[in-house]
């Protein structure tokens, strides 16, 4: 279960009110989360490395919150706050919109056939006219790391690259070349290295060394160039220093490459839905065109909404409650699943937003209804069927 660390005061400011530790712990439980620990950067360093090393570290209070592994939309402050605000009915769930640029004005990512045996898939999008602060920037970077460790399976399935679009020029090319043919300045380095030298450089790096095995024995390494030959990234290892984003970045080009196209699409959807909040026109994302080796094209992100139907009596039966269809629809809407009763009341139509890739089956919808109803509010009853435990012969 992933743990999200958020600064308490920053969280409360975003929520628009303060809580005692006990009150926030209760709120987390109501929402299906767990407040695992209340600590600070100084306390963490002190426990791990001793008080001497902790001198000068921040005393800012941190909440460590355990989040279900499939709730990718809750892995950052933005998603957590949005989910809690909708749950408490303070705001409505936002509607995410994909903006298609005029013909010839959008960004294009061209995939060559050389990537087929290494990382054949790629998706892309643009966050246009975004405004970063120090806290937003840190959250943006942290979400990428959380996704890398979770759904991306330590970059084996998907690797994320984010770039300052104003420093590069499309169209972009995702290809693969021999290590000796690749040369660029990696992120936060002062000189250029060949791909082979980069692998040697990071062989002892505490963070990046864990990803080297994904490509180091391949005859070709994945690489993304802009139209002028500037390197954006060598996925899944490192971005180029030329395109690094900072607090002044206004337009962000996001590319996700990988071996699993479904996971790549989910990751892209999560990043853009979480941080499009800070765009000049909130919750809008500029689409990008991806061109495949066979010439076919696809527009990303998908930001797909889909609708499911579920019977109210099924929800009541599985949870053990007796709510009206309209009441159940309201409970689901509080979980960012916009719902309403249809027909003669024998079905509830549930809209699944692009942030909720975890909703796969009716049982997932029922689980959210149970969370919104409150586990502590479900009446305890004696089971109608009794069983007696006994040993089973092997």
N, C-alpha and C positions, 0 to 999 in steps of 0.2 A: 504494500500500500504506500503510494508516494506521500511525502510530507512536504507541505508548502510552508515556508517561513515568511511571515509578513510583519512589518513594523506596526505595532499596536496603534500608535497615534495616527499613522498614515491611514490605516484601515478604518479607524473610527471617523476620521475626517471625510473619507470617501463615503462612509455609510451615513454621514450626517448626524451622528449622535455618539455618545460614549456609553460604554457598558462596564460594569464591574467584571472581574475575571469570572465570577460565578455565573453572571447573566450571559456572558458570551459563550461560556462552556455549554449552558443550557440551549442557547440559540443554535450552536453547532450540532448538538444532539438532535434537536428538532428537525434540522435540515439533512440529517443523515451523515454528519461528519463527526470528527472527534478532535477536541482541543487536546493535543498530546502533551505539550509542554509549554511553559511560560519561562522564557530565558532571555539572554542578551548575548551579543557577540563576545563581550568580555567574559561572561560565564562559560561560554562554549570553549573559548581558547584556554581559559583557566583549567577546565576539567581535562582537556586533551593534552595541553603542553605545560601547565603549571602557571602559577600566579605571576611569575616574573615575565613570561612571554605575553601575558594578558595586559600588561601595563600600557595604557594609551588606547586600548580598544574601546569601542563604543559601548555605552551603558543603555542604549536605546532598547526598550522592551520589545522582544520578538514573540509572536505567537507561532508555535509550530502546530499546524493543523493536518491531520491525517485525512487524505482524500481517496475515495475509491479509485482503483487502478484504471477503470474505464471512463472516468469522468475527466476527460482531457480539458474540458471547458472550465474546470475549477483549479487548474494548475498555476494560476497567476492571480495577483490582486484584482485585476480588472474583471476576470470571470467570476471570482469569488464574490466580489461586491455586487456585481450584476445579478448573480443568482440569489443572493440573500435579499436584495432589494425587491426583486420580483416575488420571492417567497413571502415576504412581509407585506406584499401588495402596496409598496410605496411607488413603484414604477411598473410600466408594462414592458414585457420583453421586447427589445428592439427588433426591427425588421431589417435584415441585411440585404443590401442591394449591390448587384454587379453592374458596373458601368462599362459599356462597350465603346471604346474610342472610335472616332471617325476613321474610315478606311485610310490606311497608310500612316496613321498617327499613333497606333498602338505599338506596344513592345512585342517582339517575336523571339522565340527561343527555338533554334533549329537543332534537332537531334540527328547525328550522323550514324551510319550503320556500324562504325567502329566501337560504339558503346554496347552493342548487343550482348556480348559475352561478359560484360563487367557490371554495368549499372544501366540497364536499358531504358529506364523510365525517368521522366522529368515533368514537372508542373511549375507554373510561375504566375505571379500577380504583382501588382503595384499598389502601394499605399501612397496616395497622392496628397500633397500639402498636409503632411502630418506635423504635429508639434510635440517635440520631446522635452521633458524636463529630466533632471538627474534621476528622479525616482521612476519615471516612465521608461527611461532608457535601461535602467538596471532591471526592471521587470521584463522588458522586451528580451534582453539577453538571457535572463533566468528562465523564461518560458521555453526558449529554444533548448536550453540544457535539460530541462525537465522532460521535454518531448523526446529528446535524443536518448535519454535513459529509460524512457517508458515505451511508448508505442513504436519508436524508431529502433528499439532493441540495440541500443548502443551503436547507432548509425549503420548497423548491418542492413536494415530494411530501408531506411530513409536518412538522408543527410540534408540539413537546412543551411542555406546560404542567404545572407541579407546584405544588400549593397546600396551605397549612396548612388542613386540613379543619375544624379547630376554630374558625376565624375566619369561616366562611361557613355558609350553610344551603341545603340542596337543597330541591326539585329544581333542577337547573341548566338553563339554556336557551342553546343555540348557535344564534345567528341572524345576520342581517346588516342593517346600518343605514347611512343616509347619514352621511358623516363629521361633518357638523354636529350630528347627533343623539347622537353618542357623546362622553362626557366623563368622565374619571377620572384618578386620580393614577398615572402609570406607575411601574414598579419603581424604587426608590431615588431617586425625585424628591420634592420637597417641596410641590408644588402640583398642582392639576388642570389638564388641558389637553383641548381638543377633539381628535378624531382628526386633523383637518387640522393642528393645531398640533403634535401629536406627530410627524407626518411631517416637519414643518419642523425640529423639535427634533433629530431623529436624522439629518438629512440630511448632517451633517458628522461623525457618530459613526463612529469607526474600525471598529466591529463591526457595529452594526445597520443602517448605511446600505446594506449589501449586500443587504438583504432588502426594502427599501421598494418596489422595482419590482414585487414580486409582487402588490401590491394597490392601489398608489397611483393607478392610472388606472381603477379600478373605481368604479362609481356607489355601491356599498355596500361596507362593510368588515365582515369577520367579527368577531363579538364574543360573549363568553360571560358571562352574568349568573347570579348566584344568585337565590334566591326573593325576596330583599329588594332586588334591583337593584344589588347590589355586583358590580363588574366583576372577573372572574377573569383574563381575558386578551383581547387583541386579536391573535389569531393571523394571520400568523406573525411578528408584529413584537415584541410586548412583553407581559409579564404585568402585572397590577395590583399596586401596592405593598401593598394591603390583605391579600393572601393569601400574601405571601412567607414561605417556610419559613426556619427557623433551627435552631440546635442543640437548642432545647427543643421543637421540633415533634414531636408523637407520632403524628399521623395525617395521611397525605399523600394528597390527591386528585390523580390523574394523568389528564390528558386529552390525547389526540393527535388533532389535526384534520389534514385533508389532502385531496389529490386522488386518492390511491391507497390504497384500503382495505386491500389486501394488505400494503403496506409499513407502514401504520398499525398493523395487528394485530401484525406482527413487532416493531416498535419497542416497543409496549406490553409484549409478552411478554418482551423482553430486559430492559427496565427493572425489571419486577416480579420476574423470576426472579433477577436479580443482587442486588437489595437486600432481598428478602423474607428473606434470611439474617439480617437484623438485627431482624426482627419478634419480638414476644414468643413467638409460635409460629413458629419458623423455617420458611421456604419455603412459607408459606401466604399467599394473596392474597385480599382481599375483592372479590368481583365487583360490577360496577355494571351497571345496565340502561340501554341506549341506545334511545330511541324515535325512529323515523324519521318523516318528514313524512306518509307513507302510513298511519301508525298501527302498523306492524309494530315489534316489539321484538327486541332481541338482547342476550345477556348476554356481557360481556367482563370479563377477558381470556379468550381461548379456551384457552390452555395445553394445546393438543392434543398428545397422544402418538399416533404412528402406527407401524405395523409394516410392514416390508419383508422379502422373502425373497430370498436370494442364494445361488448355488451355490458351494460351497467350491472346486470345480475351476476355476470362472471366476476367482475371486480369485487362486488359485495361478498360473493361466496368465497373467493380465494382469500380475502382479508379477514372475513368474519365480522362484517359490519352491515348496516342497513341504511345506506344513504340514498337520497333521490338522485336521478340521473343528472339534474342540474347542479346539485351539490358536488357530485363526483367530477363533473366537468370543471367546476371552479377549483377543486383541489389540484387537478392536473395542470390547469393554467398557472397556478402558483409555482409549478415546477418547470416553468418555461415551455410547457407543452400546451399551446393554445388549443382549447377544446370547446365544443358546443354540442348540444343534444340535437339529433336529427331524426326525421321520420316521426313516428308516434311515441318517441321516447325510448325505443328499444335499442338504440345505438348511440354511442358517443363518437363523434369524429375528432380525431386528435391530429394536430399538425406537428410534425417532427422537424425542428429547425436544423440547419447545418452544423450547429454546435453540439448536437446530441447524437453522435455516431454510436453511442452505447445503446440506443433504443433499437433493438433488432426484432423483438417478439412481443406479443401481447403481455407476457409476464413482466417485461421491463416497464411497460406502462402501468401495470397493476402495482409494481413495487413503488413507483413514484407516487401513486395515489395513496399507498399505505404510509409513506414518509410524510406526505402533506397532512394526512389525517392525524398522524401522531401515533407511534407505536404504543406509547403509554396510555392512549385513549381507547385502544382495542380491548374489549372486555375479555377477561380470562374465563374460559369455560372448560369443563371436564370433557375430555374426548369421548365420543360416542362408542368408540371401539377400544377395547382393552387388550393389551398384549402382555405376555410374560416373557421376560428375557431368559434365554437358555443358551448353552453352548451348542455350536454347530460343528459337527464332525467334518474334518478336512477331507 
